[in-house]
Amino acid sequence: MPPLEDRLAAYIATQLPGAEDVRVSELDRIFGGASRETYRFVLQYREGGEAVLRRLILRRDPPGSLIETDRAVEFAAYRAFHGTAVPVPEPLWLEQDGSSLDHPFFVMEELTGFESSPQNIASAPYAQHAEKLARRKWSILGEIAVADPAALGLEGVMEPVAPDACWRRELDYWEGQIDEDELCPQPIIRAVIRWLRRNPPPPAQKVSVVHADYRTGNFLYDREGEIHGILDWEMAHLGDPLEDLAWSINPVWRWARDERAGGLAPREDAIRIWEEASGLVADPDALHWWELFSSVKGQAIWISGAEEFSRGRNQDLILALSAWLWGNSQDRAALYEMGHLK
């Protein structure tokens, strides 16, 4: 079988009928993602007598992952928000047929020269811009919350949901993932699930696009405190915008090892910035429900990764390490939110 670079170049050539001498080089896998295989590469070709060079990203479905997601929804989210107040890379090509590269995939532009590490954001030179980064992070999340899914063309792509059904659909789904994949009992998270079902939140203020993995580590930032790209939309769906806010302030993302949400700002500041940007209200009781739900969802993701690894369907060590490193942290976050841990 030809190398992946050659097959990728051959595919891209079919998408650029006016291009000649289409070549792919410097193909390099970016490790760390757990729902898609991600590669960066250089695309070169000639068109109209001019040489063209572009740095691009390939997102290919793996044989197994932490979560099963629809690449078409992820691609549609990038396409919908590209060119708006929510910065995202330009999506280029979506391929649902796996014959070209063994698995379905899509290609988008690479935004270069920026940082994404959640650990580095709490270190020099980025740490001195924590306040600005926090304002940008939660302001952008507010922009996502206020965006109109219909105007973005996403209502026909993402499954519709009624305001009073958002919580149940998400809880049913993630509890189902735990039921299916758990390798050992989960007493803490099961107790949380029982509480969540006994104490449902109020209906969503509005049905919004939910990024669903909006956290430090999934955006690109620079040395001046600006954010240039929101990444990893693979779990995006329509739902309660408080789901995103709660996930973004989950204690497991306190990368600075202090009380700051996402390693950037106090929880109260993050909430205030989001409210200002979205025009919505973070009702304390409703947000508490979604924060507890975040621990259920997080634990389900780690459990699913461990199951994939243990069954041999995917031998990427990140699946095992995520379950090992973050499973206990997610239990502790749940206990903290329930008032059982100081």
ZAMARGU-4260 file (C-alpha; in steps of 0.2 Angstrom, whole numbers, plus 5000, padded with zeros to 4 digits):
<rodrens>
0) 5000/5000/5000 | 5007/5017/4996 | 5013/5028/5010 | 4999/5039/5019 | 5008/5055/5012
5) 5005/5049/4994 | 4987/5043/4997 | 4983/5060/5005 | 4991/5070/4990 | 4981/5059/4978
10) 4965/5063/4987 | 4968/5082/4988 | 4972/5082/4970 | 4954/5076/4967 | 4948/5091/4977
15) 4959/5104/4967 | 4955/5100/4949 | 4965/5116/4944 | 4981/5110/4953 | 4996/5102/4946
20) 5010/5093/4955 | 5001/5090/4971 | 5013/5085/4985 | 5011/5081/5004 | 5027/5082/5015
25) 5032/5083/5033 | 5017/5073/5039 | 5019/5072/5057 | 5007/5065/5070 | 5002/5076/5084
30) 4999/5065/5100 | 4988/5070/5114 | 4971/5069/5105 | 4960/5054/5110 | 4945/5055/5098
35) 4954/5057/5081 | 4971/5054/5075 | 4978/5071/5071 | 4993/5075/5059 | 5001/5091/5053
40) 5008/5092/5035 | 5013/5103/5021 | 5003/5104/5005 | 5012/5110/4989 | 5005/5112/4972
45) 5005/5123/4957 | 4990/5132/4951 | 4989/5145/4937 | 5008/5145/4935 | 5010/5150/4954
50) 5017/5139/4968 | 5006/5137/4983 | 5011/5131/5000 | 4999/5128/5014 | 5001/5120/5031
55) 4986/5109/5035 | 4979/5097/5048 | 4972/5080/5045 | 4960/5073/5057 | 4957/5055/5054
60) 4945/5043/5063 | 4955/5030/5074 | 4951/5012/5076 | 4945/5016/5094 | 4944/5031/5105
65) 4939/5039/5121 | 4923/5044/5114 | 4913/5040/5098 | 4909/5055/5088 | 4903/5061/5071
70) 4916/5069/5061 | 4903/5078/5050 | 4896/5087/5065 | 4914/5092/5070 | 4917/5098/5053
75) 4901/5107/5052 | 4905/5117/5068 | 4921/5123/5061 | 4913/5128/5045 | 4899/5137/5055
80) 4910/5147/5066 | 4924/5151/5054 | 4924/5170/5050 | 4914/5174/5066 | 4918/5181/5083
85) 4923/5163/5088 | 4940/5160/5080 | 4942/5143/5072 | 4954/5136/5058 | 4946/5135/5041
90) 4939/5118/5037 | 4943/5112/5019 | 4937/5095/5015 | 4927/5081/5023 | 4928/5063/5017
95) 4915/5051/5024 | 4922/5036/5014 | 4936/5028/5022 | 4944/5020/5006 | 4956/5034/5003
100) 4965/5034/5020 | 4958/5018/5028 | 4946/5028/5039 | 4935/5043/5037 | 4943/5060/5039
105) 4943/5079/5036 | 4957/5092/5032 | 4958/5110/5039 | 4971/5123/5040 | 4984/5124/5053
110) 4986/5139/5064 | 5004/5141/5067 | 5015/5150/5079 | 5004/5148/5094 | 5003/5137/5110
115) 4990/5125/5116 | 4998/5117/5131 | 4987/5118/5147 | 5002/5117/5158 | 5012/5131/5149
120) 4998/5143/5151 | 5003/5144/5170 | 5021/5148/5166 | 5031/5162/5159 | 5028/5172/5147
125) 5010/5167/5147 | 5006/5168/5165 | 5008/5186/5166 | 4993/5188/5154 | 4981/5176/5164
130) 4968/5190/5166 | 4968/5194/5148 | 4967/5176/5143 | 4953/5173/5155 | 4943/5187/5148
135) 4946/5181/5130 | 4942/5163/5135 | 4925/5165/5143 | 4920/5179/5132 | 4922/5168/5117
140) 4912/5155/5126 | 4899/5168/5129 | 4899/5171/5110 | 4896/5152/5107 | 4882/5152/5119
145) 4873/5168/5111 | 4876/5162/5093 | 4860/5156/5084 | 4861/5138/5078 | 4849/5141/5064
150) 4858/5156/5057 | 4874/5146/5058 | 4866/5132/5048 | 4868/5119/5062 | 4850/5115/5066
155) 4849/5102/5051 | 4866/5095/5057 | 4865/5093/5076 | 4851/5084/5084 | 4837/5095/5090
160) 4832/5096/5109 | 4819/5105/5119 | 4825/5116/5133 | 4818/5105/5146 | 4826/5089/5139
165) 4844/5095/5138 | 4849/5088/5154 | 4841/5071/5152 | 4848/5068/5135 | 4866/5071/5141
170) 4864/5062/5157 | 4856/5047/5149 | 4870/5046/5136 | 4885/5047/5148 | 4877/5036/5160
175) 4875/5023/5146 | 4893/5025/5142 | 4898/5020/5160 | 4885/5006/5159 | 4893/4999/5143
180) 4912/5002/5147 | 4915/5002/5165 | 4929/4989/5170 | 4925/4991/5189 | 4912/4999/5200
185) 4910/5017/5201 | 4902/5021/5218 | 4905/5040/5218 | 4899/5043/5201 | 4884/5032/5203
190) 4879/5042/5218 | 4881/5058/5209 | 4870/5051/5195 | 4856/5046/5207 | 4857/5064/5215
195) 4856/5072/5197 | 4841/5062/5193 | 4832/5067/5209 | 4836/5085/5207 | 4834/5090/5188
200) 4839/5108/5183 | 4827/5120/5176 | 4825/5121/5157 | 4839/5129/5147 | 4837/5148/5145
205) 4840/5145/5127 | 4846/5130/5116 | 4863/5134/5110 | 4878/5126/5102 | 4888/5117/5115
210) 4906/5115/5111 | 4906/5101/5125 | 4925/5101/5128 | 4928/5119/5131 | 4944/5119/5142
215) 4961/5126/5143 | 4971/5114/5132 | 4958/5116/5118 | 4962/5133/5111 | 4978/5141/5104
220) 4985/5157/5113 | 5000/5168/5110 | 5012/5177/5121 | 5002/5193/5122 | 4986/5184/5129
225) 4976/5183/5113 | 4967/5167/5108 | 4968/5163/5090 | 4958/5146/5088 | 4945/5136/5097
230) 4949/5117/5093 | 4942/5100/5096 | 4923/5102/5092 | 4921/5083/5091 | 4907/5082/5105
235) 4898/5098/5099 | 4879/5097/5100 | 4864/5108/5104 | 4860/5110/5122 | 4860/5120/5138
240) 4875/5133/5137 | 4877/5130/5156 | 4884/5113/5151 | 4899/5122/5143 | 4902/5134/5157
245) 4902/5121/5170 | 4914/5110/5160 | 4926/5125/5158 | 4927/5128/5177 | 4928/5109/5182
250) 4941/5108/5195 | 4951/5095/5185 | 4957/5109/5174 | 4965/5119/5187 | 4982/5118/5178
255) 4990/5131/5189 | 4987/5119/5204 | 4978/5133/5213 | 4960/5138/5214 | 4959/5147/5197
260) 4948/5139/5184 | 4957/5133/5169 | 4973/5140/5177 | 4967/5157/5173 | 4954/5166/5185
265) 4944/5163/5200 | 4928/5153/5197 | 4917/5169/5200 | 4927/5179/5188 | 4925/5166/5174
270) 4906/5166/5177 | 4904/5185/5177 | 4914/5186/5161 | 4903/5173/5153 | 4887/5181/5159
275) 4893/5198/5152 | 4897/5191/5135 | 4882/5180/5133 | 4869/5190/5141 | 4863/5174/5150
280) 4862/5171/5169 | 4872/5157/5177 | 4858/5152/5190 | 4869/5145/5205 | 4857/5130/5207
285) 4857/5126/5188 | 4876/5128/5187 | 4878/5117/5202 | 4869/5103/5193 | 4879/5105/5177
290) 4895/5105/5187 | 4891/5089/5195 | 4886/5082/5178 | 4903/5087/5172 | 4911/5074/5183
295) 4899/5061/5177 | 4904/5065/5159 | 4922/5066/5163 | 4923/5050/5172 | 4913/5042/5157
300) 4926/5048/5145 | 4941/5041/5155 | 4931/5024/5158 | 4928/5022/5139 | 4946/5025/5135
305) 4952/5012/5148 | 4940/5000/5140 | 4946/5003/5123 | 4964/5000/5129 | 4960/4985/5139
310) 4951/4976/5125 | 4966/4980/5113 | 4955/4990/5101 | 4967/5005/5103 | 4984/5003/5110
315) 4988/5022/5112 | 4994/5024/5129 | 4985/5040/5131 | 4969/5030/5134 | 4976/5021/5148
320) 4985/5035/5156 | 4970/5047/5155 | 4959/5034/5165 | 4973/5031/5177 | 4978/5050/5180
325) 4961/5058/5178 | 4949/5045/5185 | 4953/5049/5203 | 4953/5068/5200 | 4936/5067/5193
330) 4929/5057/5208 | 4937/5071/5219 | 4930/5085/5209 | 4913/5077/5211 | 4915/5075/5230
335) 4921/5093/5231 | 4906/5099/5222 | 4894/5089/5233 | 4902/5097/5249 | 4910/5080/5255
340) 4928/5086/5251 | 4938/5101/5256
</rodrens>
